[in-house]
């Protein structure tokens, strides 16, 4: 019995989030109401309120899930992995963006949500600094600069790619970012 309830909760939250993401592509964030979300998700408002107090709480929940996704992708990387294959950073970030592309597409272009971009970049920066600090391959200032450069640069490129309608195939974008990252990490470690 508990498993089916969990699946219903997951399915309902997914419907709410999907409805909200779809509405973001049509309306300004401030114009989206709980009624709009409930109607689009084909639920009643009471069901929405079973999960969230308001749209701000929904946004915060989605942001927290995005941050957790990015934290998870780099959590198991070690310095040796990055030194052997700097492309792993780009691959992991790309996988995270693409696993939630619909949400990132709408949330990253939402003007109010520059905070999401900053939170993701900050989280990734901390993870990369942790990885670099494991074997003391760079002094702290250079590790800070490298982690900012890689995370902010990579995320900015994906954000611009999304803003511009994803015109270039993702695989080509990933390959180019991989080459850049390899060159940057190789230069930084000299």
Secondary structure, DSSP 8 states (H G I E B T S, - for coil): -HHHHHHHHHHHHHHHHHHHHHHHTTS-GGG--HHHHHHHHT--HHHHHHH-SSHHHHHHHHHHHHHHHHHHHHHT--HHHHHH-THHHHHHHHHHHHHTHHHHHHHHH-GGGHHHHHHHHHHHHHHHHHHHHTTT-S-HHHHHHHHHHHHHHHHHHHHHHHHTTS-S-HHHHHHHHHHHHHHHHHHHT-
